[in-house]
Amino acid sequence: MATEHIQRGQVIFREGDKSKEAYFIVSGLIEISINTSHGVQSLAQIGPGEIFGEMGMIMDRPRSATATALENTTLETIVEAEFEEQIIQRSDRLHVYLATLFERIRRTDLLLTTTTNATVPLIAKPKPAKEPVFRVKIRSHYDETGFDHPPVEKTITKLPFRIGRTFFDTAVSSLARNDISIDEPHPYQLSRNHCEIDFEHDHFVLRDRGSKLGSWVNGEHVSVDAGRITSLLNVGENKIIFGNADSPHRYTITIEELQ
């Protein structure tokens, strides 16, 4: 299994290329994107421990998306003959692979079941001479709502940043992909895979992950039932409610531009 060092901005493969290998991310960050009639749409940003490119390799089909390094990245290249040995027979990598696969299925299912415009409008914008740098923080208001849970206050350092209910009541907890997991008694306001914070098309967004009740973002309902699974987050403070409008899961997401 070969190791490759990829420079920021380098394309690993393009949509339509022949599929010959899969990749395991040792370090760095990769963006997966597709071409649409409206321009390029980002599907995901994936980081260390995750695998990509395996479906085209296994099914012997052209690449269905483009993979680009968002920062200097180290990859392990896996050819088809090595896939079972390097992934299927290694429990540490198999769990990561299955969790990633389920997340892809969940996102595809949302796109298929949402009947109205469910994404941020795709608008081609000129790139600034210097890319802005942001600091993103999330903070709970449980002291105000009276919900019995330790306060949550974190600086977000990876995207997508996933939020959901703790998987304590299921046998598949090892496949959870949440960066914040919140304990909650029944009746639930949060779903196990509730939502995620991400960056696409020059904007930070909150994206629903197929939750039962959705979220409220600055007064806008975001859910599959509402027909909108993505909402823009503003630079500055954003008022977020996870669940119904009267849910105790009230948060502030603060986006600060540093340059």
HURA-V292154 format. One line per field, one symbol per residue. phi: phi as a letter, one per 20 degrees, with the letter a starting at -180 (. if undefined). A space follows every 50 residues. Layout:
# HURA-V292154
phi=???
This chain:
# HURA-V292154
phi=.edcddegnfefbdgnffecbdcdeebobcddccecfepedfeadccgne cbnfffffelcfgebddcfebgcdcdecegfefffedfedffffffffff ffffffffffffeeedfdcfgecfcfffgcffdcdcccbecffeenfebg fdbbeedbcfddcaegefdbedffefdeecddfbfffeeeegdebbdbcb lmcfcdcfdnffdmbddlndecafffmbdccfdefoececceoffdffed cdddddeeb
